[in-house]
Amino acid sequence: MPALRWTGLTLLTLGYGMALAYGYLNLFASLSIALLIMAGLCVSQFSDTYVRAFGHGLFLLLALALATHWLPGFYSARVIAGVRFTPEAAPFSMYLNLDKPLIGFWILWICPWVLTRTGFTRSAIVSTIALVATSTACMLAAVSLGMITWAPKWPAQSGLWIVNNLLLVTLTEELLFRGYIQGGFHRLFKQLPYGSGLAIAAAATVFGLAHMGAGWQWVLLSGFAGIGYGLAYRFGGLQAAVITHFGLNLVHFSLFTYPMFDR
C-alpha cells in the first residue's frame, strides 16, 4: 500500500509539473490542490470526529467542483471536436480534463481502504461475469429506450478515446463512486443486516444522479450500470469495477451509436 501511495504522488507531481510547463495549468490551480491537501490533513491527521467530518465534507465539495470544471486554473484541451462517428449519432467532443483526476489521487492517498485485497483469479472471474451481464442489460435497455442502435465502428480517434476514458474518466469515477462512496457507505452500514446491498444501491443512486444533466434516461441507465459496477467492486475489488465500467463504455463506443442519437 505505501508503494502505491508513493507511486501515485510521484505520477501526480510529474504529470502536473509537465502540464504547468506546457501551459495546461496556471497558478490558480494551486488553490484547488492546497484545499485538497487541507482536506486530506483533516481526515488523516486528526482524530476529532468533527474535524474529520469537515475534511470529508470539504473533499466532497471540491470533488463536485472539479468534476464539473468549476474551479479555475485548469486548461482542458479539446482533442475531438464535434465528430459524428456514424450518420445518426449526435456530434461528439472530447476534452483532456486535468482537474478531475485530482479526485482519484486524493482518494488513493487519503483513503487506502478503498483498495480491497482480492485474488487475481477471483477478480478476473467477477470482472468477466459483471462486464457481460451489465453491458448486455444496459445496451438492451438503451436500445429499448430509443437512445442508440447497433452501429459497429472503429474510428481514427479510438486510441485517444481509450486512453482518456480509461485513465481520466473510468478510473477516477470508480475511485469516487465505488471506492469512496460505496466503500464509505459499506463501513457505515456494516452492522445492518443488508448493509452491503444498501451501500451498493446508495452509490448507484448517486452515480445515476450525477448524470442528470444528460436527461432522465441516462440517470436510469447510469444507476442501473452502477449496480453492476458496485457488485463487481464488492466481490472483485476496484480492478473488477474499473474493468466492468471501462468494458461497458468500450462496447458502447465501438458497437453502438455513440454517444446517442442526434435529436
C-alpha positions in Angstrom: 0.0 0.0 0.0 2.7 2.6 0.8 4.3 1.8 -2.6 1.0 2.6 -4.4 0.7 5.8 -2.5 4.2 7.0 -3.4 3.7 5.9 -7.0 0.5 7.9 -7.2 2.1 11.0 -5.6 5.1 10.7 -7.9 2.9 10.4 -11.0 0.8 13.3 -9.9 3.8 15.5 -9.3 5.4 14.7 -12.7 2.1 14.9 -14.6 1.0 18.2 -13.2 4.6 19.6 -13.4 4.6 18.9 -17.1 1.1 20.3 -17.5 2.2 23.5 -15.8 5.4 23.7 -18.0 3.3 23.3 -21.2 0.7 25.8 -20.2 -2.2 23.5 -19.4 -2.3 24.8 -15.8 -1.8 28.1 -14.2 -1.1 29.2 -10.7 -4.9 29.3 -9.8 -4.9 25.5 -9.9 -2.6 25.6 -6.8 -5.7 26.8 -4.8 -7.6 23.6 -5.6 -4.5 21.5 -4.7 -4.0 23.4 -1.4 -7.6 22.9 -0.4 -7.3 19.2 -1.2 -4.2 19.0 0.9 -6.1 20.7 3.8 -9.0 18.3 3.5 -6.6 15.4 3.5 -4.8 16.6 6.6 -8.1 17.0 8.4 -9.0 13.4 7.6 -5.7 11.7 8.1 -4.0 13.7 10.9 -6.8 14.4 13.3 -8.8 12.0 15.5 -11.6 14.6 16.3 -14.8 13.5 14.7 -15.8 17.0 13.7 -12.5 17.8 12.1 -12.5 14.6 10.1 -16.1 15.2 9.0 -15.1 18.7 7.9 -12.3 17.2 5.9 -14.6 14.8 4.1 -17.2 17.5 3.5 -14.6 19.8 2.0 -13.3 17.0 -0.2 -16.9 16.2 -1.5 -17.4 19.9 -2.3 -14.1 20.0 -4.1 -14.8 16.8 -5.9 -18.1 18.2 -7.2 -16.4 21.4 -8.3 -13.5 19.5 -10.0 -15.8 17.1 -11.7 -18.0 19.9 -13.2 -14.9 22.0 -14.0 -15.9 25.0 -11.9 -12.5 25.7 -10.4 -10.0 27.9 -12.2 -6.5 27.2 -13.3 -7.1 24.1 -15.5 -7.0 24.3 -19.3 -8.8 21.3 -20.8 -7.5 20.7 -24.3 -10.2 19.7 -26.8 -8.8 16.8 -28.7 -12.0 15.7 -30.5 -14.2 18.4 -31.9 -17.8 17.8 -32.9 -17.2 14.4 -34.7 -20.1 12.3 -35.9 -18.9 8.7 -35.6 -22.0 7.4 -37.5 -24.6 9.3 -39.6 -27.3 9.0 -36.9 -25.1 10.0 -34.0 -25.0 13.3 -32.2 -21.7 15.2 -32.6 -19.1 14.2 -30.0 -16.4 16.4 -28.5 -13.8 15.2 -26.0 -11.5 17.2 -23.7 -8.5 16.1 -21.7 -9.6 17.3 -18.3 -6.8 17.8 -15.9 -8.9 18.7 -12.9 -11.0 15.6 -12.4 -8.0 13.1 -11.8 -7.1 15.0 -8.7 -10.2 13.4 -7.1 -8.8 9.9 -7.7 -5.3 10.8 -6.4 -6.8 12.2 -3.2 -8.8 9.1 -2.5 -5.8 6.8 -3.2 -3.6 8.9 -0.9 -6.0 9.5 2.0 -8.4 6.5 1.9 -6.3 3.4 1.3 -9.3 1.2 2.5 -10.8 1.7 -1.0 -8.3 -0.9 -2.3 -9.6 -4.3 -1.1 -7.4 -7.4 -1.3 -8.8 -9.7 -4.0 -7.0 -12.5 -5.7 -6.3 -12.3 -9.4 -8.4 -15.3 -10.3 -11.5 -14.2 -8.4 -11.2 -10.7 -9.7 -10.9 -11.9 -13.3 -14.0 -14.2 -12.9 -16.0 -11.4 -11.3 -14.9 -8.9 -14.0 -16.0 -11.2 -16.8 -19.4 -12.0 -15.4 -20.1 -8.4 -14.4 -19.0 -7.0 -17.7 -21.0 -9.4 -19.8 -24.2 -9.1 -17.7 -24.0 -5.3 -17.2 -23.1 -4.5 -20.8 -25.9 -6.7 -22.2 -28.5 -5.4 -19.8 -27.6 -1.7 -20.3 -27.2 -1.8 -24.1 -30.6 -3.6 -24.5 -32.2 -1.1 -22.2 -30.6 1.9 -24.1 -31.8 0.4 -27.5 -35.3 -0.2 -26.0 -35.4 3.5 -24.8 -34.6 4.7 -28.3 -31.3 6.2 -27.4 -28.9 4.1 -29.5 -28.8 1.3 -32.1 -26.3 -1.2 -33.4 -23.5 0.7 -35.2 -20.2 -1.2 -35.2 -17.2 1.1 -35.9 -13.5 1.8 -35.0 -12.8 5.4 -35.8 -9.4 7.0 -36.1 -9.8 8.7 -32.7 -10.3 5.3 -30.9 -6.9 5.1 -29.3 -7.2 8.6 -27.9 -10.7 7.9 -26.6 -9.5 4.7 -24.9 -6.6 6.4 -23.0 -8.9 9.3 -21.9 -11.8 7.1 -21.0 -9.8 4.6 -19.0 -7.4 6.9 -17.1 -9.2 10.3 -16.8 -12.8 9.1 -16.7 -13.4 5.5 -15.6 -10.6 5.1 -13.0 -11.4 8.4 -11.3 -15.2 7.7 -11.3 -14.7 4.2 -9.8 -12.4 5.5 -7.1 -15.0 8.1 -6.2 -18.3 6.3 -6.6 -17.4 2.7 -5.7 -14.2 3.1 -3.7 -15.0 6.2 -1.7 -18.8 6.5 -1.7 -19.8 2.8 -1.8 -16.9 1.8 0.5 -17.9 4.6 2.9 -21.5 3.5 2.9 -20.4 0.0 3.5 -18.3 1.0 6.5 -21.3 3.0 7.8 -23.9 0.2 7.2 -21.8 -2.8 8.0 -23.7 -3.6 11.2 -27.1 -3.7 9.3 -28.5 -7.0 8.0 -28.3 -5.9 4.4 -25.6 -3.2 4.8 -23.6 -4.3 1.7 -26.6 -4.2 -0.6 -27.7 -0.8 0.8 -24.2 0.6 0.1 -24.3 -0.7 -3.5 -27.8 0.8 -4.0 -26.8 4.1 -2.4 -23.7 4.5 -4.5 -25.5 3.5 -7.7 -28.2 6.1 -7.0 -25.6 8.9 -6.5 -23.9 7.7 -9.7 -27.2 7.9 -11.6 -28.0 11.3 -10.3 -24.5 12.5 -11.4 -25.7 12.1 -15.0 -28.9 14.2 -14.5 -27.6 16.8 -17.0 -27.9 14.3 -19.8 -31.6 13.5 -19.2 -33.7 11.0 -17.2 -32.8 8.1 -19.5 -29.1 8.5 -18.7 -29.9 8.8 -14.9 -31.8 5.5 -15.2 -29.2 3.7 -17.3 -26.3 5.0 -15.2 -27.9 4.0 -11.9 -28.6 0.5 -13.4 -25.0 0.3 -14.6 -23.9 1.5 -11.1 -25.4 -1.6 -9.6 -23.3 -3.8 -11.9 -20.1 -1.8 -11.1 -21.0 -2.0 -7.4 -21.3 -5.7 -7.4 -18.1 -6.0 -9.3 -16.4 -3.9 -6.6 -18.0 -5.8 -3.8 -16.8 -9.2 -5.0 -13.8 -8.4 -7.2 -12.3 -5.3 -5.9 -11.6 -1.9 -7.5 -9.9 -3.5 -10.5 -13.1 -5.5 -11.3 -15.2 -2.4 -11.1 -12.8 -0.5 -13.4 -12.8 -3.3 -16.0 -16.6 -3.6 -15.9 -17.1 0.1 -16.3 -14.5 0.7 -19.0 -15.6 -2.5 -20.8 -19.2 -1.3 -21.0 -18.0 2.1 -22.2 -15.9 0.4 -24.9 -18.8 -1.8 -26.0 -21.0 1.3 -26.3 -18.3 3.3 -28.2 -17.3 0.5 -30.6 -20.6 -1.4 -31.3 -23.4 1.1 -30.8 -24.4 4.7 -31.6 -22.0 6.9 -29.7 -22.8 8.9 -27.7 -26.5 8.7 -28.7 -29.0 9.6 -31.4 -28.9 13.1 -32.7 -32.3 14.7 -31.7 
